[in-house]
Amino acid sequence: MSNSVITKQALADALKTCMLTKALEKVSISEICSCCSLNRKSFYYHFRDKYALVLWIFNQEIGIEIKEQLDDHATYFLALNLCTYFEEHRLFYTNALADGGPGALRDHLVKELQPLVQRTLAIQPYSLMNLEGVSCMVSDFCISALNQWLRRMPPISAVQFLDELTSVVIMLTNRVKELLEPTPH
């Protein structure tokens, strides 16, 4: 492992330690550096801010794997894999998703989910739909649901969450379809 990766991992472990007791917005760069005995210069050499560090953690631990699976069309298993990962790291991601600063994880996840949602919506026969706007809205809804699930007490399993989310999406889709269908005169 290169020195760069070792330093990044030390900073990542320090951030995770800090976030055991406080939200991301309350953690300072100084605290992260102090926790792993590195200086601020080392931090800024590798990351522009703490949000970039959170994204690096996500990408190293599962983000790259998820991107590779996006083209497999096994959406449920992809979602289950991702939700299981979030479930295993619930406290860290509850805190990370609560912070909506610029470059935050939430915005990153919405942008990453959008192409999948766009591909799914593109096969529907709604030619007047603003695909980009609708996919952004649906992606934001899914990430909001993920955030709510992570904060839920008592927690439920990833499988139960996905079952609930799927049921709600199907119900809403059917209801919207009913509302949009012309009524016979």
N, C-alpha and C positions, 0 to 999 in steps of 0.2 A: 504494500500500500504506500502511495506517495506521501510525502510530508504534507502536501496541500490537503489531501483527503483526511489525513490524521488530524490536522488542525480543524478542518470543517466539522469532522465528527466530534471533536472535543467541544467545539462551540455548540453543536446540536445537542449533545448530552447535557451541557450546562443549561441551555435554554429549557430543555425538558425538566431538569431539576428545579429551575426557578418557577416553572409553570405548575409545579405540584402544589404550590401555595398561593399563587396569584395569577391573575389574568394577563394575557400577552400585553395589553395596553399599559399595564403597571410595571412590566419588567423593563429595566433600562439596559442599554448596551454595557454600561459599567458593571452592572450586576452579573450579566452573562460572562463577561471577561474575568471578573473576580472569582466566579465559581469555578472556572477552569484554569486559572492562573495564567491567562493571556492578557495582552494589552489591547487597547482600543484600536491601535494601528493594525494589529493582526486581524481583528474583526473586520475592519473596513477594507483591508486588502482582499478579503474573500467575499464579503457581502456588503451591499450598499445600505441595508437596514435589517431590522429584525424580521420583517415580512419576507425578505429574500431568503433568510435563514429558514423560516418555516416552510417556504416552498421547496427549498433544497431538501429538508427532512422528508417532506411528503414525496417528492420525486425519487429520492434514494430508497425509501422504504416500500413504496408501492406505485407511485405515479408513472414511472417508466414501464412497469409491468402492465398497468392498466392501459396505457396508450398502445402497447403492442397487441393487446387483446381486442381493441376497439373494432377492428375489421373482421373479427371472427363471427359476428352476428349472434353471439350467444349472450345477449344483453342481460338476461336474468342472472346468469352465472357471473358475469362481469360485475353487475350491481351487488350480488351477494358477496363476492370476493372483496369488493371495496367496503361494503358495510361491515363485514366481519373484521376487516382491518381497523375501521373506525371504532367499532365496538371494543376491540382489544386495547385501543389507545384513547378511550373515551374522554378522560380528563384533559389530556393534552389538546385534543381536537375541539372539545367543548370550549376551552379557553381560546384557541386559535380562531375558531369561527365566530366567536363573539366580537372580535375586533374587526371593524370595518374600515380600517385605515387604508390609505392608498397602496395598492399592490398587495392587498390582503388575500389570504387563502380563499375566502368566499368568492371574490371576483374571479380569481384564477379558476376555481372549480366550475363556476357558471360558464366561463369562456371555453373550458375544456369539454363541457357537456353539450354545448350548443351544436357542434357539427353532428353529433349522434342524434340529437333531437331533430335537426334539420333534415337529415337523411330519412328519419322515420316519418316526418310530416310531409316530405316531398312525394311520398307514394300515395298520399290521400288525394281525392279528386276535388280539392278546394283551390281552384285556380286563382281566386281573388285574394288569397291569403298572403299577408306580408310575412314570408317565411322567416326572415331574419328577426323581425320584431317578436313574432309568436314564439320562435325557438328560444329567444332570450328570456321571455316571460315564463315559459315552461321550465327552462333550466333553472331560473331563479326560484321557482316554486319548489322544484326537487331539492335544491340545496337548502332552502328554508325548512322543508320537511326533514331533511337530514339533521339540521341543526336542532330542531325541536325534539327529534328522537334522541339525540345524544344528551339533551338536558332533561329528558323525561325521568321522573322518579315515581315509583320504582322503575328501573330500566327494563326494557323488553329486548328480546333477542333480535339479531339482524334479520332472521327469517320472518319473524312476526312483523317487524317493521316493514319489510318489503311486501308482505302479504297485505298489510293495511294500506300501504301506499298504492299498490296495484289496484286494490278494490276501489279506493277513492278516485284514482285516475279513470278507471273504466266507468264508474258511476257518473263522474263529471262529463266525460266524453259523450256518453249516451244521452245525458240530459241536454247538453249543448246541441248535439245533433238533432234531437227532438225539437228544440226551440228554433233551429235554423231551417228545418224542413217546412216547405210551404204547406199551408192548411188548405184542404179542398174546399171550394166554394159551393 
